[in-house]
């Protein structure tokens, strides 16, 4: 029994380190030669060694240093093999690059995960894969999770990620942190990567166990960027967006219970986070350059205003969602616009907006089906709504969302049966 408890403790600690330290460790390892795949393999071996050895030897006082040493030793063993020497004779050059990330000025980039985010945003990397690459290498999401967020097949996403990593290695893209003059040109993809941490921050179902949230990580990274680049309105806008969104997190219930936004009790919202978000939004507005994240932050601000006014200004939200489409006409933005339009002009208008989306990915986009189901139900089209609920449930990966939708569909089906009897 004692061995099992110790093994469980080690597993929990290793999972925590994988979530909080993975990006830092990978940044240090990959800085040697730009070979992200090799660094990932070495780090995976290090974690496996920890799971085998720590239950007997105990968790080290500095587990991150232990993992880094184990991973470096693994890479050193591979590098010394005859096969590796034949494949890559540039050991001297690699040794010279060894300390690139170790020597980062902590005042320039306060967190090594941010350093790696800027590396992933290098101009030589395909823009379409920069954000997915950040999500995998810096924040630990796997290809399937990222593919689901981008509404594309998992195999396609996996291929793109492999090609990007090999591009970094083969082109020997330097793992050097840009100076402040270069940061703005790479900022867009970095902001997308940090936002992606929050946007796909739902419990990922593996069997029946949800993955722990990374919301705190996204908030930390966004706030770090805001402090690092106070003259960049979109960095401030992203910090506002995440703060205002997280402010309502505790009112959403547990993993087993979803409380929709319009049914949440504003008294349970985090006033400190709301104040922080509003302050960041004010800072961004004062710079006079509007952008996508500022608009999304303003949308969250309107929702949070219900804590004072007691009502939601849906006309303001419709206007903001329409403005967002001019900056970022993503699939998610178009679905959200359709939902806001329905609140102002009725479910028919919202359904027409959904039908006008031509992107084939909408057929696999769970929020689109959930929104369609709600609007069909509001429009009195019960049979169609039930089919839409079925599709939305089949695509749901969040336990709470799935159960909420199942409850909605069950109540709808009961009403239909009662009407027939």
N, C-alpha and C positions, 0 to 999 in steps of 0.2 A: 504493500500500500504506500509506504514511504517513497519507494522508487518511482511509483506512478505519479505521486504528487510532485516530486522533484522534476520529473520529465515534463509534466504539465506546466510547471513554473518556467522551465527553460523554453518550452514552446511558446508560451505567452510573451516572454522577454524577446525571443528571436523574432516573433511577429511584430512586436513594437519597434524593434530596430529596423526591420525590413521596411516599415512604414515611414520612420522618421530619419533614418540615416542612410538609406539605400542610395539616394541621389548624391550625397556628399562622397560616399565611398566610391561610387562608380566614377564620379568626376576625377578623383585622384588617380584611380587605376587607369582610366582611359586616356588621361593626359600623357601617358608615356608614349603612345604611338598612334592614338586616334582609333584604336581597334576596340570599338564598343562591344562587339560580340564576344571577343576574347575576355574582356573585362567582366562582362556579365557571367560568362561561364566560370571564371575564377571566383567571383563573388558568390555564385550559387554553391560552388564547392565549399567555400568558407562557411556559409550558413549550414550546409549539410554536416560539416565537421563539428560545428558548434552543437548541433542537435544530438550528435553522437557522443561528444566528449564532455559537454558541460554538466550533464546529469551526474557524472562521476567526479569530475574535477571541481565543479562549482562554477558559477557565472563569474567571469573575470571582473576585476575592479573597473577596468576600462574596456568594456566589450567591443566598442567601435574600433579601438586600436588593435584588439585581438583579431577581429574580423579582417581588418586591413592587412595586418601582417600575414595572416593565413592566405588571403587572396594573393598578395604579392609573392609569397613563397610558391604558390601554385603556378602563377604566371612565370616565375623564374625557372621552375622545373620544366615547364613547357618550352620556354625560350632556349634552354640549354640542350634540349633534345636534338639529335642529329637531324631529324626531319625538319625541325624549325630552323636550324642553322642553314640548311640548304634552301629553304623557302624564303628566308629573309636575313641577309647578312648584315643588316644595318644596325647591329646592336649598339655600336658606339653612338650613333645619332639618337637612338632611343634613350640611352642613358642620359644624354644631354637634356632630353625633354622631360625627364622623370619628375622634376620638381616644379614644373610650370604652374600647376594648380596649387601645390603646397605653398608657393611663395606669393599667393594673392594677398594684396593689401586688405586687411579686414575692414579698413575704413572705406575702401572703394566698393566692395561688394560684401555686405554683412553676412551673407549665407551662400555656401558653396553650391547649393541647389540653384540659386539664381545665376551663379557663374555658368553652370552647365546649360541653363535655359538660354543664355545669350550665345553660347557656343552652338546650340541646336538651331539658332536663328541666323547662322552664317549665310551670307548671300549665295554661296556656292551650293547650298542645300535646296532641293526642290521646295518651293513655297507650300505646295499642297501637302507635304509630309512633315513640315516643321513642327506643327502643334502635336500631331500624333507621336512624333519622335520624343518630344518633351514629356508627354504624358507617360510614355513607357520608360524612358531612361532615367528621368528625374524623379518621377512620382510613383512608379511601380505598377501602373495599370498594364494588363496584358492585351495582346492584339485583339482578342475577342471582345473585351470590354470597350476598347477604343472604337472598334468597328461598329458596335451597337450604337455608340454615341453619335457616330458620323453617318449612320444608316447605310453602311455598305457591307458587302460580304466579308466575313472574317478572314478568308483566305486571301482576298485582295489586299486587305490592310496589312496582313502579315508579310506579304511579298513587298509591299511598299516600304515597310519598316526595315526589312532585311537589305533592300537595295540602298536605302539611305545610309545605313550603318557602313555598308561596304564602300559607298561613295566617300564617306568621311575617312575611312581607312586607306583606300587605294589612292585618293587624291592627297593624302597626308594633310588634310585640313588642320591647321594648328589649333590646339586647345588652349587658346590665349584669350583672356578676358578683354573685351574692348574697353578703351578708355571712355570717359564721359562724353567726348565729342562724337564717338561712334555709336553710343547707346541708342539715341533716338531712332536711327535708321533700322535698328533691330527690335525696337520696342514693340511694334505691332504684334509680331509673332509671339514674343514673350508674354504679352498681356493675354493673348489667346490661350497660351499654354496654362497660365495661372487660372484663367477663367474656366478652362476645361477641367481643372481639378475640382472646381465647385460644380460645374454644369453636369458632370457625370458622377457627382458625389451622392450616389444613392447606394443602399445596401445591395451589393451584387450577390445574387443567389447562387450558392454552390451546394447542391443538394437542398437542404432546408436551412442552412446557416447563412445569415447575411454578413457581408464583409463590413468591418468597422469603417465609420465615416472618416473622410479626409478633409472635412470642412475647415477644421482649425488650421490645417496646413495651407489651404488656399487663402485664408484670411491673413495668416502670418506673411506669406509671400507677397500678397497685394499691399499690405501695410508697409512692408520693407521697401517695395518699389516706390510707394508714395513718399516715403521719407527720403529715399535715394534720389528721386527725380521730382522735386516739388514744383518744378516749372512745366511739367508735362501733364496737361489736363486729363488725358485719357488714363494715365496711371492713377490719378486722383479719382477719376470717375469709376474705375474698376474697384478701388478700395471702398468707395461709397456703396457701389452695387452689392458687394459681398457683405459689408457690414449691415446694411439695411435688410438684406435677405436673411442673414443669420439671426438677426434680432427676433425673428418670428419662429425660429427653429423649435424652441421648447414648447410652443403651443401646438405643434403638429402631431403630438402623441408619440407613441412608441413605434418600434418596427412593426408591431402587430396592429396599430391603429393609426389611420390617417385622418387628420382633421383638415378639411378644405379651408382655404384662406378665408373665404367669406363667413365661415362658421367659427373661426378662431376668436378667442377672448383676448382683445388688445391689452387687457390688464396683465396678461402673462408675457407680453413681449418685453424684450430687453431694452430699457430706456437708455442705458449707457451706449449700447451699440447703435441705436437709432441716432443719438446725439453725435456720435463719431461719424456715422455715415452722412448726416446732414452737414457736418463741418467739412468733410472732404468734398461734398458736392458743391458747397459754397466756394471752396478754394478753386475748384475746377472752373466754375462759372466765371470767376473773377479774371481768369486768363483769356477769356473771349474766343476760344477755339472749341467749337462743339464737336462731339464725336459719338460714336456708337455706345461706348460704355457710360458716358455721361447721361445719354438718353435712357439707357437701361436702369441706371441709378435713379433717375428722375421717376421712372415708372414705379420702382420700389418705394420711393419717397411718397408718392401719391397713396399707395396702399398703406404705408405706415401712418399716414395722416389720419386714418380712421381712429387711431388711438385718442386723438383730440376731438375730432369732429363727430365721430360716431357714424359717419357715412362714407361710402366710397364714391369718388368722383369719376364715374365711368366715361363721361365725355372727355375729360382731361386724359384719361388713360387711352381712349381711342385715338385722340390726337397724337399722343406720344408714340403709340404703336405704329401709326401711319408714318410718323417722322422716322422711326427706326428703320422702316423698310427702305427709305431713301439712302440710308447709310450702310445697312447690312441686311439685304433681302434673303436671309437664310431661311431654311425650311422651318426651323423653330419660330423665327420671327413672323413668318406668314401665318402659321397656325395660331400663334398668340394674337395676331391682329384679327383673325377671323373670330376668335372667342370674344375679344373686346368689342368688335363690331356688332356681334349678336346681342351684347348687353345694351347697346344703344338703339339698334334698328330692328332687333328681333332675330329669332333663330334662323329664319329663312335667309336673311342677309349673311349670317355667319356661314351657313351651309353653302351658299353660292360662292363665298370667298374660298372655302375649302375646295370646292369643285374646280375653282379656277387655277389651283396649284398644278402645274404641269410636270413637276419633278417626279420621276418614277420612284424615287426614294420614299415618297409619301406613303406608298403602299406598305412599307416596312417600318414606318415611324409611329411608335406607340402613342405619343401625345396626340397625333392627328386622329387616330381612331378613337381615343378616349373623348376628345373634343367633339368629334362627329356623333358619338353615342349620346353625349349630353344634349347636343342641339337637336338631334332627331327625337329624343324623348320630350324635350320642351316643345317641339313642334307637333307632338301627338302622333308621331309615326313609330308606333311601338314595335312592330315587327322588325323594321329596319334598324331601330335602335338596339334591339336585342342582339341582332347579328353583329352590329358594330361593337357592342360590349364584348361579345365573344372574341372578336379579333383583338381588341385592346387588351383583354385579359391574357390571351395567348402570347402577346408580345411583352407583357409586363415582367420586369426583373426585380422590382421592389415588392417585397412581401406585403407591406402596408397598402401600396397602390393596388396590387392584385386583389386583396381582400376587400378594399373599399369598392372597387368596380364590381366584384362578385356580389356584394351586398346591394348595389344599385340595380344590377341586372335581376337579381332575385326579387326585389321589391317591384320592379317593372313587370316581370313575368306574373307575379301574384295579382297585380292590378288587372292585367289582361285576362287572366283566368276568372277573376271575380266578375269582370264585365261580361264574359261569355256565359256565366252561370245564372 
